[in-house]
Amino acid sequence: MTTHPAKHNFFVYRGATFSEQIEWKDENGVAIDLTGFTARMHMRDTLEATTPFLTLTTENGGIALGGAAGTVDLLASAAATSAISATSGVYDLELVAGDGVTVTRLLEGLVTISPEVTR
């Protein structure tokens, strides 16, 4: 199954918890079972930037997968978003199948970082 990544833009509020939930469904609206998958997401200033300003993975606790429900929960702590110096950037979200070889880019888009006034 070839999946074209959905385009979605995120807003990250510096100094606040970033929390989003995505559901992956097939063309008939049926949830894709994510059992055995891992996931990774990088946010970078530019496509060419060598270092991400935010990295979320299933291994670091920034992404939780909902198995048969097909949900992908993204989470970055307020401390992590406070450390972001960028004002905007790009990202993509990839899911890696249990075989460790098959990678699906589920989402991609722009990130806008809103500055923190209360600190």
N, C-alpha and C positions, 0 to 999 in steps of 0.2 A: 504494500500500500504506500503510495507516494503522498506525502502530506506537504502542502505548501504552507509556509509559516504565516500565521495570522499577524496582521499589523496592529500593534497596540502601544500607545504611549503611556508612560508612567509619570506620576508626580511623586517626588520624594521630598518630604518636609524635614529639613535639617533639624536635628535634635528631637525628632518624634519617631515613634516606632513605625516602621514600614511594614504593612501587612496586606497581602492581596491573595485572593483565591481564583484559580483558573480551573475550568473543567474541560477535559479533552474528550470530545465525542466524535463518533463517526458521522458519515453523511446522513444517516437515518436518526441521528440524535441519541444513539446508544453510547453510553460511557465506554471508553477504552480502558481495559484492565491494565493498571500500572504495576501489578505485582511483579517483583523481580527487577524493576527498572531503578535506575539512579537518575539524578538530574543535576544540571549545572547552569549557572547564569553569571555572566560578567557584565558590569556596567563600566564603560570607559569614556573618557573625555571625547575621544575621536576614535574612529575605526582603526587608525594607525597607532594609537597609544599602546605602549608596551605593557603598562601596568593598569589593571582595573582599579577604579576607586571603590567598588563594592563587588564582592564575590559571594554568591550564595550557592550552596551545594547541599545534597542530601548528607554528605559526610560531615559538613561543618554545622549542620542543624539549621541552615538558612532556607532549606526546602524540605517539606514533608509531602510524601506522595500518599494518596488515599486509596491505593489498591484498586479493587473492583469499581469503586465510585468514580474513578478517573479524575480525581481532584489533585491539583498541585497548589500547595500552600507556600507562599513566599513570606519570609520574615527576616527583618533586620532590626536590631535593637536601636533604641534612641542613642546609645553611645556610639554605635556604628555609623548612624546617619550624621551625628555631630562631627565626626571625623572627615566628612566629605568636604573637600574644598572646591570641587567643580561646581559650575552653575548649570551645566547641561551635559548631555552625553548621548551615547547609543548603548543598546544592549541586545542580547539574544538569550533565549532560554532553550536549552537542549535536553532531550530525554535520551538516555542510553538504555537500550534493551538489555535483558539479562544475559544475552550472549556476549556483551561487552564490545560488540562490533557495530551493531546497527544503531545509528544516531539519527534522531529526528529533531529538527529545529521546529519547535512548536510556536514560538512567538519571537518577534523582533520589533524594534522601534526606537523611539526617542525617549530620553529621560530628562525631565526638567527638575532642577533642584531649587526648592523655595528656601530662601535664607531664613534663619532663625532670629527673631527679635527678642524673645524672652529667653535669657540665658543666665 
